[in-house]
């Protein structure tokens, strides 16, 4: 079993570990999970994962824009609006600043 080597020459991860990680990743991606009987190649799993993450980022941006529009339409002098704004904004700030 050969290990993968990093730039420093230190063995970092084995082929079996990569196979295991790709298999776990395949189970997390809805498009790949639906095709459980079909074993996808590692490159297909990685491509689908990248596409899925891009779509998630787009959804977060779209939802953030919609939330901003909604918050802009709420009466700013209302105490309840301030509570709603503080509850809703925090998770979106975390999600958009996560990476």
N, C-alpha and C positions, 0 to 999 in steps of 0.2 A: 504494500500500500504506500503510494507516494504521498508526501505532504506538499502542500503549496508553500512556497517560500516568499517572504516579503523582501523588500529591497535590501534589508540588512542581512539577509541570509538566514534568518531565524525561522524555523518551521512554525507556521501559524495555524493552519487548518488542513485537515485531511480531506481526501476525496469523499470518504464516507460522511464526514461532517457536512460537506457542501451538499451532497445528495439529500441528507436528512433535512437541512435547512430549506432547500428548494421544495422538498415535499411538504414541509410545514407551511411555507409561503403559498404553495398551490392550494392548500386547504383554506387559506384566508381570503383569497380573491374569488368573489362570487362567480365570475365568468368561468373560471377554471374549476371551481368547486362543483358547478352544475354538470361538468363533464368528468365526474370522478372515475368512470370506467375507462376513460381515455387518459393514458399516461402522457403528459406533455413534456417536451424537452425542456431543459434548464433555460435555454435562450427564450423559448416561448413563455415560460413562467415569468422570467424577468421582464420581458416586453409587456406582457399583460399587467404585471405589477406596476410598471412605470405608467402605463395608460390609466390604470385604476387610480393611482395617486394623483395624476394630472386632473382626472375628472373630479376627484374629491376636492382638490384645491379650487377648481372652477366652481363647484357647488358652494364651497365656503365663501368665495368671493361674491357669488350671486346672492347668497343668503345675507351676507354682510351688507351688500348694497340695498337689498330690500328692507333690512332692519334699519339702516340709516334713513331711508325714506319714511318708514313708519315712525321712527323717533322724531323726525323733523316735523311730522304732521301732528304730533301730540302737543297739547297745551303745556307750555313750559312753566307756567306759574302754578301748576297743579302739583301738590305733594305726592299724589299717587303716581304721577308721570315720572317724577324723580326716582321713585322706588323702582318702577318698571325699568327705567333707563339703566339704573345701576345694576339690576339683576341681569338684564339682557346683554349689556355691553361687555362685562368681564369675561364670559366664556368665549365670545367672538374675538376679543383682543388676544386671548391666550391661543386660540386656534390659528389666527392669522400670523402670530409671531412665533409659532412653535418651531419652525425650521429656522 
